[in-house]
Amino acid sequence: MSLVYENSLGATLDAVNDALFHKRTIKQADAVEAARWIASRQGLPGSYRGMFAPTDSDFEKGVRVYTGERTRSGASTSHILSEEACRTLCLLKPRDVSARTALKRAQAVVASFMDGTGTYCCGICSTSLWRHLSAGGYEGAECLLESGLRALKSHRDGEGWRPYPFWYTVLTLLEIDTDQAREELRYAEAFIRRYERNARPRDYYAERRVEVARRVIARL
């Protein structure tokens, strides 16, 4: 089954993310098709610093990250989808030369704006960056994640990390296998358990958050 939505980079990435999150088998042909299509968005009008461009529909309707939080501007849409595109290409491990080359170019762009802090721009943009870094294939990712999670810790506000989006951040921490990440999940454990216990999901984003909560609880 094709994972590509020709009218939306956001929907395409979401489809791949969902398959990976639930560990569904992605046929090689579908992985190749998705990787090539994502790579084809590189450098198009609207792309962030020449990375991967959202479609007109993405800009018009707006996009949500995997756990449902919305991007707040055109620039954040472009940047977040680019980081998510890099992550997706890392995880799909494409054999296609054009896709591998596009990923390498995009990662060079990321390297050009990193300053060693492990954060970038705002909370949700930083979280998308960590998602990319945690997928592997980026030189120096471990040090950048360490710095980024140090910054995250300094933003604890009692229930989360303002201005970092709670569930997108929790999902990202779940994918980072370090003591730092587990420490932040333990900090948020009470809220996560309360949400999992009381949630009555009314859409698939809420269902995803419940599943993220269950996986965190199982890990802790």
C-alpha positions as CSV (number, residue, x, y, z in Angstrom):
1,M,0.0,0.0,0.0
2,S,1.4,3.4,-1.0
3,L,2.5,5.7,1.8
4,V,2.7,8.7,-0.5
5,Y,0.1,11.5,-0.5
6,E,1.0,13.6,-3.5
7,N,-0.8,16.6,-2.1
8,S,0.9,16.6,1.3
9,L,4.4,16.1,2.7
10,G,2.9,16.2,6.2
11,A,0.5,13.4,5.4
12,T,3.2,11.3,3.7
13,L,5.5,11.6,6.7
14,D,2.6,10.8,9.1
15,A,1.8,7.6,7.2
16,V,5.4,6.5,7.4
17,N,5.7,7.5,11.0
18,D,2.5,5.5,11.9
19,A,3.8,2.4,10.2
20,L,7.1,2.7,12.0
21,F,5.5,3.5,15.3
22,H,3.3,0.4,15.1
23,K,6.1,-1.7,13.7
24,R,4.1,-2.6,10.6
25,T,6.1,-4.1,7.7
26,I,6.8,-1.6,5.0
27,K,7.3,-3.3,1.6
28,Q,10.6,-2.4,-0.1
29,A,8.8,-1.0,-3.1
30,D,6.7,1.2,-0.8
31,A,9.8,2.4,1.1
32,V,11.6,3.2,-2.2
33,E,8.5,5.1,-3.5
34,A,8.2,7.1,-0.3
35,A,11.9,7.9,0.0
36,R,12.1,9.1,-3.6
37,W,9.0,11.2,-3.3
38,I,10.2,12.9,-0.1
39,A,13.6,13.5,-1.8
40,S,11.8,15.1,-4.7
41,R,10.6,17.8,-2.4
42,Q,14.1,19.1,-1.8
43,G,14.8,22.7,-2.8
44,L,11.3,23.4,-4.1
45,P,9.6,26.7,-3.4
46,G,8.7,27.0,0.3
47,S,11.5,24.7,1.5
48,Y,13.4,25.7,4.6
49,R,16.9,26.7,3.6
50,G,16.6,24.4,0.6
51,M,15.6,21.3,2.6
52,F,12.2,19.6,1.9
53,A,9.3,21.7,0.9
54,P,5.7,21.3,2.2
55,T,3.0,21.3,-0.4
56,D,0.6,24.1,-1.0
57,S,-2.0,22.1,0.9
58,D,0.3,21.8,3.9
59,F,0.7,25.6,4.0
60,E,-3.0,26.3,3.4
61,K,-4.4,23.7,5.9
62,G,-1.5,23.6,8.4
63,V,0.0,20.4,9.7
64,R,0.2,18.5,13.0
65,V,3.1,16.5,14.3
66,Y,2.5,12.8,15.1
67,T,1.0,13.5,18.6
68,G,-1.3,16.2,17.3
69,E,0.3,19.5,18.2
70,R,0.0,22.1,15.4
71,T,2.8,24.0,13.7
72,R,2.3,27.8,14.2
73,S,3.7,29.4,11.2
74,G,4.8,28.7,7.6
75,A,8.5,28.8,8.7
76,S,7.9,26.3,11.5
77,T,5.9,24.1,9.1
78,S,8.8,24.1,6.6
79,H,11.5,23.4,9.3
80,I,9.6,20.8,11.2
81,L,8.6,18.8,8.2
82,S,12.2,19.0,6.9
83,E,13.6,17.5,10.2
84,E,10.8,14.9,10.1
85,A,11.7,14.1,6.5
86,C,15.4,13.6,7.4
87,R,14.3,11.3,10.2
88,T,12.1,9.3,7.9
89,L,14.9,8.9,5.3
90,C,17.3,7.8,8.0
91,L,14.9,5.1,9.2
92,L,13.8,4.0,5.7
93,K,17.5,3.5,4.9
94,P,16.9,4.0,1.1
95,R,19.0,2.3,-1.4
96,D,18.0,4.9,-3.9
97,V,21.0,7.2,-4.7
98,S,18.8,10.3,-5.1
99,A,17.2,9.8,-1.7
100,R,20.6,9.2,0.0
101,T,22.0,12.3,-1.7
102,A,19.0,14.4,-0.7
103,L,19.4,13.3,3.0
104,K,23.1,14.1,2.9
105,R,22.4,17.6,1.5
106,A,19.7,18.3,4.1
107,Q,21.9,17.2,7.0
108,A,24.6,19.5,5.7
109,V,22.0,22.3,6.0
110,V,21.2,21.3,9.6
111,A,24.9,21.3,10.4
112,S,25.2,24.8,9.1
113,F,22.7,26.2,11.6
114,M,23.6,24.2,14.6
115,D,25.5,26.1,17.3
116,G,26.4,23.3,19.8
117,T,23.4,24.0,22.1
118,G,21.4,21.1,20.7
119,T,18.4,23.4,20.4
120,Y,17.0,25.5,17.5
121,C,14.5,28.4,17.2
122,C,11.7,27.3,19.6
123,G,10.4,24.3,21.6
124,I,8.6,22.4,18.8
125,C,11.4,23.1,16.3
126,S,14.0,21.8,18.8
127,T,11.9,18.7,19.4
128,S,11.7,17.9,15.7
129,L,15.5,18.3,15.5
130,W,15.9,15.8,18.3
131,R,13.6,13.4,16.5
132,H,16.0,13.6,13.5
133,L,19.1,13.3,15.6
134,S,17.8,10.3,17.5
135,A,17.2,8.4,14.2
136,G,20.9,7.9,13.7
137,G,23.1,8.8,10.7
138,Y,24.0,12.3,11.9
139,E,27.6,12.9,13.0
140,G,27.9,14.3,16.5
141,A,24.2,13.5,17.3
142,E,25.0,12.1,20.8
143,C,26.7,15.3,22.0
144,L,23.9,17.5,20.5
145,L,21.2,15.4,22.1
146,E,23.0,15.6,25.5
147,S,23.1,19.4,25.2
148,G,19.6,19.6,24.0
149,L,18.2,17.5,26.9
150,R,20.2,19.7,29.4
151,A,18.3,22.7,27.9
152,L,15.0,20.8,28.2
153,K,15.6,20.0,31.9
154,S,16.0,23.7,32.6
155,H,12.5,24.4,31.2
156,R,10.7,22.1,33.6
157,D,7.5,23.8,34.9
158,G,5.9,21.3,37.2
159,E,4.0,19.2,34.6
160,G,6.0,19.7,31.4
161,W,8.7,21.8,29.8
162,R,7.3,25.1,28.6
163,P,7.5,26.0,25.7
164,Y,8.2,22.4,24.5
165,P,5.0,20.6,23.3
166,F,4.3,17.9,25.9
167,W,3.4,14.8,24.0
168,Y,5.7,15.5,21.0
169,T,8.5,15.8,23.6
170,V,7.5,12.7,25.4
171,L,7.4,10.7,22.2
172,T,10.9,12.0,21.3
173,L,12.3,11.1,24.7
174,L,10.8,7.6,24.3
175,E,13.0,7.2,21.2
176,I,16.2,8.4,22.9
177,D,17.9,5.6,24.8
178,T,19.9,7.6,27.3
179,D,19.8,8.2,31.1
180,Q,19.0,11.8,30.4
181,A,15.9,11.0,28.4
182,R,14.8,8.5,31.1
183,E,15.3,11.1,33.8
184,E,13.0,13.5,31.9
185,L,10.4,10.8,31.4
186,R,10.5,10.0,35.2
187,Y,10.0,13.7,35.9
188,A,6.8,13.7,33.8
189,E,5.7,10.2,34.9
190,A,2.9,11.3,37.2
191,F,1.2,13.4,34.5
192,I,1.7,10.6,31.9
193,R,0.1,8.0,34.2
194,R,-2.8,10.3,35.0
195,Y,-3.4,10.9,31.4
196,E,-3.3,7.2,30.5
197,R,-5.7,6.4,33.3
198,N,-8.3,9.1,32.5
199,A,-8.1,9.6,28.8
200,R,-11.1,8.9,26.6
201,P,-9.7,9.3,23.1
202,R,-11.9,10.9,20.6
203,D,-9.5,11.0,17.6
204,Y,-6.4,9.2,16.4
205,Y,-4.1,11.8,17.9
206,A,-5.5,11.2,21.3
207,E,-5.2,7.4,20.7
208,R,-1.6,7.9,19.8
209,R,-0.9,9.9,23.0
210,V,-2.5,7.1,25.1
211,E,-0.2,4.6,23.3
212,V,2.8,6.8,23.9
213,A,1.8,7.0,27.6
214,R,1.5,3.2,27.8
215,R,4.9,2.7,26.3
216,V,6.5,5.2,28.7
217,I,4.9,3.5,31.7
218,A,6.1,0.1,30.4
219,R,9.6,1.4,30.1
220,L,9.7,3.1,33.5
